[in-house]
Amino acid sequence: MKIYNGVNPDMITFLSREASRKQLTTYNLQLTTETKLVGTIANLYATKGIEYLIEAASILKQKSEILFIVIGEGKERLKLEAHIKKYNLENTFFLAGRLPNATQYLKAFDIFVLPSVKEGFPWVLLEAMAAEVPIIATKVGAVPEIIEDGKEGILAPPRDSKTLAEKISRLLSVSYSHDREYMMINAKEKLNQFSL
């Protein structure tokens, strides 16, 4: 019998979408009501696959209404900053660093992306589900046990920036709004399986 990590959604405090986005503007993000914010909360380690999210952002950079943010810190920062510079994404892709109680900002995101190349059981996915944010995650570790592709979120292969960009673009599209709602409802329900 498996015993999963558990979360109590009622014990997590989220800022509202408006308040969390307002707070994040202090980190040089120019957010308007039209801005689509794609974000993640992750340590800046190679296993988190942030470089592939940067590459996906470079594919989508012609869509000026999309910004990307990573909340977290780690030893890969200089390498990731160089990657951001390489693709001229300084005004599009932001490394916000470690923020206290990072989970509270989840509702600021239009999509939560977990681009990991290796994972165990990522607790942050449960928090994103509790925040009712649409999720794209790579199919690694226990992620497929948390998210069924197309049901609670969207799964992508690891190390595949092109597919990640396609899935981000599709999930943000107006024509996909019904599917976003469907997945958020399913994710909230699935969260009951991981209750404390």
C-alpha positions as CSV (number, residue, x, y, z in Angstrom):
1,M,0.0,0.0,0.0
2,K,1.3,3.5,-0.9
3,I,1.1,6.3,1.5
4,Y,1.4,9.6,-0.4
5,N,2.5,13.0,0.8
6,G,-0.5,14.9,2.1
7,V,-1.7,18.4,2.1
8,N,-4.5,20.3,3.9
9,P,-5.7,22.9,1.3
10,D,-7.6,24.8,4.1
11,M,-4.3,25.5,5.8
12,I,-2.7,27.1,2.8
13,T,-3.0,30.8,2.6
14,F,-3.1,32.3,-1.0
15,L,-3.1,35.9,-1.9
16,S,-5.8,36.8,-4.3
17,R,-4.9,37.0,-8.0
18,E,-4.9,40.8,-7.9
19,A,-2.9,41.0,-4.6
20,S,-0.3,38.4,-5.7
21,R,0.2,40.0,-9.1
22,K,0.6,43.4,-7.5
23,Q,3.2,42.0,-5.1
24,L,5.1,40.5,-8.0
25,T,5.3,43.8,-9.8
26,T,7.9,44.8,-7.2
27,Y,10.2,42.3,-8.9
28,N,10.3,44.3,-12.2
29,L,7.4,42.5,-13.8
30,Q,5.3,44.8,-15.9
31,L,1.9,43.0,-15.4
32,T,-1.3,44.4,-17.0
33,T,-4.7,42.8,-17.0
34,E,-3.9,41.3,-20.4
35,T,-0.6,39.8,-19.3
36,K,-0.5,36.0,-19.2
37,L,1.9,34.9,-16.4
38,V,3.5,31.5,-16.7
39,G,5.3,30.5,-13.5
40,T,6.8,27.9,-11.3
41,I,8.2,27.6,-7.8
42,A,11.4,25.6,-7.8
43,N,15.0,25.5,-6.6
44,L,17.4,26.5,-9.4
45,Y,18.9,23.0,-9.8
46,A,19.5,21.2,-13.0
47,T,16.9,18.5,-12.2
48,K,14.2,21.2,-12.3
49,G,14.6,21.7,-16.0
50,I,14.3,25.5,-15.9
51,E,16.5,25.8,-19.0
52,Y,13.8,24.0,-21.0
53,L,11.2,26.5,-19.8
54,I,13.5,29.3,-20.9
55,E,13.8,27.7,-24.3
56,A,10.0,27.3,-24.5
57,A,9.7,31.0,-23.6
58,S,12.1,31.8,-26.5
59,I,9.8,29.9,-28.9
60,L,6.8,32.0,-27.6
61,K,8.6,35.3,-27.4
62,Q,6.6,36.8,-30.3
63,K,3.6,36.6,-28.1
64,S,4.3,39.8,-26.1
65,E,1.5,39.3,-23.7
66,I,3.2,36.2,-22.0
67,L,5.7,36.6,-19.2
68,F,7.5,33.9,-17.3
69,I,8.6,33.9,-13.6
70,V,10.5,31.4,-11.5
71,I,10.3,31.8,-7.7
72,G,13.3,30.1,-6.1
73,E,17.0,30.2,-5.8
74,G,19.9,27.8,-6.4
75,K,23.3,27.1,-7.8
76,E,22.1,27.1,-11.4
77,R,21.3,30.9,-11.3
78,L,24.3,32.1,-13.3
79,K,23.8,29.5,-16.0
80,L,20.1,30.3,-16.3
81,E,20.8,34.0,-16.4
82,A,23.2,33.4,-19.3
83,H,20.5,31.3,-21.0
84,I,18.0,34.1,-20.6
85,K,20.4,36.5,-22.1
86,K,21.3,34.2,-25.0
87,Y,17.6,34.2,-26.1
88,N,17.1,38.0,-25.4
89,L,14.5,37.2,-22.8
90,E,15.6,39.8,-20.1
91,N,12.2,41.5,-20.4
92,T,10.2,38.3,-20.6
93,F,11.7,35.7,-18.3
94,F,12.3,36.6,-14.6
95,L,14.2,34.8,-11.8
96,A,12.6,36.3,-8.8
97,G,14.8,34.5,-6.3
98,R,13.6,33.0,-3.0
99,L,10.5,34.7,-1.7
100,P,9.1,34.1,1.8
101,N,6.0,31.9,1.7
102,A,6.3,31.5,-2.1
103,T,3.1,29.4,-2.3
104,Q,1.0,32.4,-1.5
105,Y,1.7,33.8,-5.0
106,L,0.3,30.8,-7.0
107,K,-2.9,32.5,-7.9
108,A,-0.9,35.1,-9.8
109,F,-0.1,32.5,-12.4
110,D,-2.3,31.8,-15.5
111,I,-0.4,28.5,-15.8
112,F,1.8,26.7,-13.3
113,V,4.6,24.8,-15.1
114,L,6.8,22.1,-13.6
115,P,9.4,21.4,-16.3
116,S,11.5,18.9,-14.2
117,V,13.7,16.3,-15.8
118,K,13.7,14.3,-12.5
119,E,11.2,14.3,-9.6
120,G,10.1,12.4,-6.6
121,F,6.6,13.4,-5.4
122,P,6.5,17.1,-6.0
123,W,4.5,18.7,-3.2
124,V,4.3,22.0,-5.2
125,L,1.9,20.3,-7.6
126,L,-0.6,19.7,-4.8
127,E,-0.3,23.4,-3.8
128,A,-0.9,24.5,-7.4
129,M,-4.0,22.2,-7.5
130,A,-5.2,23.8,-4.2
131,A,-4.7,27.2,-5.7
132,E,-6.9,26.2,-8.7
133,V,-4.2,27.1,-11.3
134,P,-4.0,25.2,-14.6
135,I,-1.0,22.9,-14.6
136,I,1.5,21.6,-17.1
137,A,4.1,19.2,-15.8
138,T,6.6,16.8,-17.3
139,K,6.0,13.1,-17.1
140,V,8.7,12.2,-14.6
141,G,8.7,10.6,-11.1
142,A,5.3,10.4,-9.4
143,V,3.9,13.3,-11.5
144,P,1.6,10.9,-13.6
145,E,0.2,9.6,-10.3
146,I,-0.9,13.1,-9.4
147,I,-2.0,14.3,-12.8
148,E,-3.6,12.3,-15.6
149,D,-2.9,14.0,-18.9
150,G,-5.9,16.0,-20.1
151,K,-7.8,15.4,-16.9
152,E,-6.2,17.3,-13.9
153,G,-3.6,19.0,-16.1
154,I,-1.4,18.5,-19.1
155,L,1.7,16.3,-19.2
156,A,4.7,16.9,-21.4
157,P,7.8,14.9,-22.1
158,P,10.9,16.1,-20.2
159,R,13.7,18.0,-22.1
160,D,11.3,18.9,-24.9
161,S,11.1,22.7,-25.1
162,K,9.1,22.7,-28.4
163,T,6.3,20.5,-27.0
164,L,6.3,22.5,-23.8
165,A,5.9,25.7,-25.8
166,E,3.0,24.2,-27.8
167,K,1.2,23.1,-24.7
168,I,1.6,26.5,-23.0
169,S,0.3,28.2,-26.1
170,R,-2.7,25.9,-26.3
171,L,-3.6,26.1,-22.7
172,L,-3.5,29.9,-22.8
173,S,-5.7,30.1,-25.9
174,V,-9.2,31.4,-25.6
175,S,-10.6,28.3,-27.4
176,Y,-9.1,26.1,-24.5
177,S,-10.9,28.0,-21.7
178,H,-13.5,25.2,-21.2
179,D,-10.7,22.6,-20.9
180,R,-8.9,24.8,-18.4
181,E,-12.0,25.0,-16.2
182,Y,-12.5,21.2,-16.5
183,M,-9.0,20.4,-15.5
184,M,-9.0,22.8,-12.5
185,I,-12.3,21.2,-11.2
186,N,-10.8,17.7,-11.6
187,A,-7.5,18.8,-9.9
188,K,-9.4,20.1,-6.9
189,E,-11.3,16.9,-6.7
190,K,-8.2,14.7,-7.1
191,L,-6.6,16.7,-4.3
192,N,-8.8,14.7,-1.9
193,Q,-6.7,11.6,-2.6
194,F,-3.7,13.4,-1.1
195,S,-5.4,14.8,2.0
196,L,-3.7,14.7,5.3
